[in-house]
Amino acid sequence: METVLVTGATGLLGSSLVPLLKVRGYEVITHARSGDADFLADLSVTDEVFKLLDKTRPDIIINLAGLTDVDRCEALPSQAYSANVHTLENIVNWIRQKNTHCHLVHISTDMVYDGVSPHTEDTVSLTNYYAFSKYAGELAAASAPSTILRTNFFGRSHCAERTSLTDWLFRSLSNSDTIQVFDDVLFSPLAMDTLSNMIELTIRKKPVGVFNLGTHGGMSKADFAFAFAEELNLSAGVMTRTSTDQVTFLKTYRPKDMRMECSKFENTLTIKLPSLRNEIKRVAKEYYEEA
Ligand SMILES: NC(=O)c1ccc[n+]([C@@H]2O[C@H](COP(=O)([O-])OP(=O)(O)OC[C@H]3O[C@@H](n4cnc5c(N)ncnc54)[C@H](OP(=O)(O)O)[C@@H]3O)[C@@H](O)[C@H]2O)c1
């Protein structure tokens, strides 16, 4: 079995992905900047990256590390560059300098899209610093043998420090907290377990290039929230539909339509991606059963 180094392994996605890879029999090495991982390193520091990779010599690197706080990226673009671009430059420089056969899987975002959907991989539209830095990170990743997955995800968080979209919705609906949900932001995310399975498929097949990875039948965040409430059999009366221009708490512009066209991934990996409605149904069942 190949050795897989997961960087940023203790975050939201890593906490779902790492257990799945271990169950599938991979030798998994976990990395984080701080906390409970096999190796600790700041990936924006070249020496630390070279030490980490010289020591671990992975066959595959799955890079989940990055600065995911959109407002922070907007306020501190140099931190966004450091976390979302320079980290990739360091990893790729190691792969190229050491002339290894290491394959890089880099997780990017659907936020590189905006405007009329469904978006194919060549229709990038960068509307905030987070998107800009993630796209620049993709360009760095592409200079080594790599798979770049543009995605978005939801599902129960297994990471103590991170709350997912559905964790927030489930808590609000269960506690009857009044919340606002956006009618004007459309997306096509995958459930985290499906995404983890697709990443595992990716490391088996190692396709090179940029791929959209999401669901069929994307919808607005408001419709998503109402569908989730319906599947949970919880009252949706606490939710109000609104639009991003009617609220004051959003500091940074969010793309309005990030729905992706994913046939490149489906055709290359010969797999059919699920519908968003079915993913919501499955994930709601998980919350329902674990409640
Ligand atoms: N969350 C989403 O909804 C979403 C949607 C689309 C795409 N993505 C992408 O998916 C990937 C995983 O997301 P996630 O939500 O699992 O992220 P996350 O929970 O924020 O975890 C990211 C991890 O990266 C680490 N990190 C940041 N800068 C680092 C550095 N310089 N050196 C080493 N580690 C560093 C962070 O460590 P610290 O805790 O020390 O900062 C954190 O543990 C990200 O690349 C993100 O852009 C996420």
The ligand as an SDF file (V2000), in Angstrom:
LIG
                    3D

 48 52  0  0  0  0  0  0  0  0999 V2000
  -14.5960   24.1440    4.8350 N   0  0  0  0  0  0  0  0  0  0  0  0
  -15.2090   24.2580    3.6630 C   0  0  0  0  0  0  0  0  0  0  0  0
  -16.4450   24.3900    3.6120 O   0  0  0  0  0  0  0  0  0  0  0  0
  -14.4130   24.1960    2.3790 C   0  0  0  0  0  0  0  0  0  0  0  0
  -15.0910   24.3700    1.1730 C   0  0  0  0  0  0  0  0  0  0  0  0
  -14.3780   24.2590   -0.0270 C   0  0  0  0  0  0  0  0  0  0  0  0
  -13.0170   23.9920   -0.0060 C   0  0  0  0  0  0  0  0  0  0  0  0
  -12.3570   23.8580    1.1720 N   0  0  0  0  0  0  0  0  0  0  0  0
  -10.9190   23.5810    1.1500 C   0  0  0  0  0  0  0  0  0  0  0  0
  -10.7150   22.3000    1.7270 O   0  0  0  0  0  0  0  0  0  0  0  0
   -9.4920   22.2770    2.4620 C   0  0  0  0  0  0  0  0  0  0  0  0
   -9.7780   21.7180    3.8480 C   0  0  0  0  0  0  0  0  0  0  0  0
  -10.7380   22.5500    4.4810 O   0  0  0  0  0  0  0  0  0  0  0  0
  -11.0870   22.4080    6.0200 P   0  0  0  0  0  0  0  0  0  0  0  0
  -12.3890   23.0800    6.2300 O   0  0  0  0  0  0  0  0  0  0  0  0
  -10.8660   21.0200    6.4750 O   0  0  0  0  0  0  0  0  0  0  0  0
   -9.9580   23.3550    6.6260 O   0  0  0  0  0  0  0  0  0  0  0  0
   -9.6780   23.6880    8.1740 P   0  0  0  0  0  0  0  0  0  0  0  0
  -10.5900   22.9270    9.0660 O   0  0  0  0  0  0  0  0  0  0  0  0
   -9.6310   25.1660    8.2790 O   0  0  0  0  0  0  0  0  0  0  0  0
   -8.2170   23.0770    8.3330 O   0  0  0  0  0  0  0  0  0  0  0  0
   -7.1380   23.6300    7.6360 C   0  0  0  0  0  0  0  0  0  0  0  0
   -5.8990   23.2770    8.3800 C   0  0  0  0  0  0  0  0  0  0  0  0
   -4.7820   23.8650    7.7000 O   0  0  0  0  0  0  0  0  0  0  0  0
   -3.8530   24.2720    8.6730 C   0  0  0  0  0  0  0  0  0  0  0  0
   -2.9480   25.3040    8.2020 N   0  0  0  0  0  0  0  0  0  0  0  0
   -3.2210   26.5800    7.8490 C   0  0  0  0  0  0  0  0  0  0  0  0
   -2.0910   27.2200    7.5250 N   0  0  0  0  0  0  0  0  0  0  0  0
   -1.0850   26.3380    7.6740 C   0  0  0  0  0  0  0  0  0  0  0  0
    0.3170   26.3930    7.5000 C   0  0  0  0  0  0  0  0  0  0  0  0
    0.9380   27.5230    7.1220 N   0  0  0  0  0  0  0  0  0  0  0  0
    1.0590   25.3010    7.7370 N   0  0  0  0  0  0  0  0  0  0  0  0
    0.4530   24.1610    8.1440 C   0  0  0  0  0  0  0  0  0  0  0  0
   -0.8660   24.0340    8.3360 N   0  0  0  0  0  0  0  0  0  0  0  0
   -1.6260   25.1100    8.1060 C   0  0  0  0  0  0  0  0  0  0  0  0
   -4.7180   24.8030    9.7900 C   0  0  0  0  0  0  0  0  0  0  0  0
   -3.9540   24.7820   10.9600 O   0  0  0  0  0  0  0  0  0  0  0  0
   -4.2120   25.8330   12.1480 P   0  0  0  0  0  0  0  0  0  0  0  0
   -5.4080   25.2750   12.8510 O   0  0  0  0  0  0  0  0  0  0  0  0
   -2.9540   25.7930   12.9150 O   0  0  0  0  0  0  0  0  0  0  0  0
   -4.4720   27.1700   11.4870 O   0  0  0  0  0  0  0  0  0  0  0  0
   -5.8940   23.8270    9.7970 C   0  0  0  0  0  0  0  0  0  0  0  0
   -5.6730   22.7580   10.6890 O   0  0  0  0  0  0  0  0  0  0  0  0
   -8.9770   23.7270    2.4900 C   0  0  0  0  0  0  0  0  0  0  0  0
   -7.8910   23.8250    1.6230 O   0  0  0  0  0  0  0  0  0  0  0  0
  -10.1390   24.5650    1.9990 C   0  0  0  0  0  0  0  0  0  0  0  0
   -9.6920   25.6690    1.2400 O   0  0  0  0  0  0  0  0  0  0  0  0
  -13.0240   23.9580    2.3730 C   0  0  0  0  0  0  0  0  0  0  0  0
  1  2  1  0
  2  3  2  0
  2  4  1  0
  4  5  1  0
  4 48  2  0
  5  6  2  0
  6  7  1  0
  7  8  2  0
  8  9  1  0
  8 48  1  0
  9 10  1  0
  9 46  1  0
 10 11  1  0
 11 12  1  0
 11 44  1  0
 12 13  1  0
 13 14  1  0
 14 15  2  0
 14 16  1  0
 14 17  1  0
 17 18  1  0
 18 19  2  0
 18 20  1  0
 18 21  1  0
 21 22  1  0
 22 23  1  0
 23 24  1  0
 23 42  1  0
 24 25  1  0
 25 26  1  0
 25 36  1  0
 26 27  1  0
 26 35  1  0
 27 28  2  0
 28 29  1  0
 29 30  1  0
 29 35  2  0
 30 31  1  0
 30 32  2  0
 32 33  1  0
 33 34  2  0
 34 35  1  0
 36 37  1  0
 36 42  1  0
 37 38  1  0
 38 39  2  0
 38 40  1  0
 38 41  1  0
 42 43  1  0
 44 45  1  0
 44 46  1  0
 46 47  1  0
M  CHG  2   8   1  16  -1
M  END
$$$$
